[in-house]
């Protein structure tokens, strides 16, 4: 505590001590599914859909900030609070669907790692999936949270630097058009499916569970009112900073696709890499694949952590990889996802696997959002830190909007 209080004399240093939980979460919305949606948006519509990234990031920051408060104030994650405050049957059903959502998320993330290995080393998807899963399990079981946090920060840095380098060597980016499109809504009947996919892919249920868990890595003394207030303040800046980095990376992918591919539509990740070779050379294509590999591995790690946290919470336990329930949750998430990829890849394309994994997330997401709203609105759960009236109104509006969006996405997916 003395060290912590000493750092309060230096606000910048104090803030840096809190950076990390938000970046762990930010990895979830720069995952392979987001790459696919952003590449499709940029290659088909140029810069016009950059505003979607801005809107979705604002919504995500608000939701993540709210669920982080739940973790700070109660000292328990979303899963543990659901177990404590919902009826047993209800909590098991809700959290059971959340575990399935983490598995569905891991399908897309591990598949992303396998696709990157295929682009780099021509490995079969089944072998790439096994290697990615093995690396993720080793990583989660052999490293402490603090080490994982540092490595994830390194992964995000590599992804960001790789994409910025790609943008730097592109000679014809229209930055003025990109800046305008980032804040000016534009849509047509043809762009609505991609707008829904991009918005729906950013807010993900496992990230809401995960943020309420990892934010507790910064707790020292829940009984000290000053420490709680300090945590609430720095968490807000950590979330904003991390969501801003996510916005930059997602926007960079759309700008890259718009500048290089528009109006030639990209529908597969490896297709984008092949199209990069004549435009940027082999080095640019390799950098693209490396960034995609880091995105796949990093997001797989966070999906495993989320699955472990949700499963442990069912048994009123916090996430701790040394504890049996967390271990079972991690293994269940990663191994079932890997098995699904290997089984499905023999009968359908990777792109279809990505689509259907995202569809299940769309079905489960409203359950998680309204669970969060119920808990953070509760005096019994949050005490004096419960949501104020305008926060309630904003959360409900976002919850209804995202629910309608995902219902439409599911319907259009199956109709198509």
Rosetta blueprint (number, residue, H / E / L):
1 X L
2 X H
3 X H
4 X H
5 X H
6 X H
7 X H
8 X L
9 X L
10 X L
11 X H
12 X H
13 X H
14 X H
15 X H
16 X H
17 X H
18 X H
19 X L
20 X L
21 X H
22 X H
23 X H
24 X H
25 X H
26 X H
27 X H
28 X H
29 X H
30 X L
31 X L
32 X H
33 X H
34 X H
35 X H
36 X H
37 X H
38 X H
39 X H
40 X H
41 X H
42 X H
43 X H
44 X H
45 X H
46 X L
47 X L
48 X L
49 X L
50 X H
51 X H
52 X H
53 X H
54 X H
55 X H
56 X H
57 X H
58 X H
59 X H
60 X H
61 X H
62 X H
63 X H
64 X H
65 X H
66 X H
67 X H
68 X H
69 X H
70 X H
71 X H
72 X H
73 X H
74 X H
75 X L
76 X L
77 X L
78 X H
79 X H
80 X H
81 X H
82 X H
83 X H
84 X H
85 X H
86 X L
87 X L
88 X H
89 X H
90 X H
91 X H
92 X H
93 X H
94 X H
95 X H
96 X H
97 X H
98 X H
99 X H
100 X H
101 X H
102 X H
103 X H
104 X H
105 X H
106 X H
107 X H
108 X H
109 X H
110 X H
111 X H
112 X H
113 X H
114 X H
115 X H
116 X H
117 X H
118 X H
119 X H
120 X H
121 X H
122 X L
123 X L
124 X L
125 X H
126 X H
127 X H
128 X H
129 X H
130 X H
131 X H
132 X H
133 X H
134 X H
135 X H
136 X H
137 X H
138 X H
139 X H
140 X H
141 X H
142 X H
143 X L
144 X L
145 X H
146 X H
147 X H
148 X H
149 X H
150 X H
151 X H
152 X H
153 X H
154 X H
155 X H
156 X H
157 X H
158 X H
159 X H
160 X H
161 X H
162 X H
163 X H
164 X H
165 X H
166 X H
167 X H
168 X H
169 X H
170 X L
171 X L
172 X L
173 X L
174 X L
175 X H
176 X H
177 X H
178 X H
179 X H
180 X H
181 X H
182 X H
183 X H
184 X L
185 X L
186 X L
187 X L
188 X L
189 X L
190 X L
191 X L
192 X H
193 X H
194 X H
195 X H
196 X H
197 X H
198 X H
199 X H
200 X H
201 X H
202 X H
203 X L
204 X L
205 X H
206 X H
207 X H
208 X H
209 X H
210 X H
211 X H
212 X H
213 X H
214 X H
215 X H
216 X H
217 X H
218 X H
219 X L
220 X L
221 X L
222 X L
223 X L
224 X L
225 X H
226 X H
227 X H
228 X H
229 X H
230 X H
231 X H
232 X H
233 X H
234 X H
235 X H
236 X H
237 X H
238 X H
239 X H
240 X H
241 X H
242 X H
243 X H
244 X H
245 X H
246 X H
247 X H
248 X H
249 X H
250 X H
251 X H
252 X H
253 X H
254 X H
255 X H
256 X H
257 X H
258 X H
259 X H
260 X H
261 X L
262 X L
263 X L
264 X L
265 X L
266 X L
267 X L
268 X L
269 X H
270 X H
271 X H
272 X H
273 X H
274 X H
275 X H
276 X H
277 X H
278 X H
279 X H
280 X H
281 X H
282 X H
283 X H
284 X H
285 X H
286 X H
287 X H
288 X H
289 X H
290 X H
291 X H
292 X H
293 X H
294 X H
295 X H
296 X H
297 X H
298 X H
299 X H
300 X H
301 X H
302 X H
303 X H
304 X H
305 X H
306 X H
307 X H
308 X H
309 X H
310 X H
311 X H
312 X H
313 X H
314 X H
315 X L
316 X L
317 X L
318 X L
319 X L
320 X L
321 X L
322 X L
323 X L
324 X H
325 X H
326 X H
327 X H
328 X H
329 X H
330 X H
331 X H
332 X H
333 X H
334 X H
335 X H
336 X H
337 X H
338 X H
339 X H
340 X H
341 X H
342 X H
343 X H
344 X H
345 X L
346 X L
347 X L
348 X L
349 X L
350 X H
351 X H
352 X H
353 X H
354 X H
355 X H
356 X H
357 X H
358 X H
359 X H
360 X H
361 X H
362 X H
363 X H
364 X H
365 X H
366 X H
367 X H
368 X H
369 X H
370 X H
371 X H
372 X H
373 X H
374 X H
375 X H
376 X H
377 X L
378 X L
379 X H
380 X H
381 X H
382 X H
383 X H
384 X H
385 X H
386 X L
387 X L
388 X L
389 X H
390 X H
391 X H
392 X H
393 X H
394 X H
395 X H
396 X H
397 X H
398 X H
399 X H
400 X H
401 X H
402 X H
403 X H
404 X H
405 X H
406 X H
407 X H
408 X H
409 X H
410 X H
411 X H
412 X H
413 X H
414 X H
415 X H
416 X L
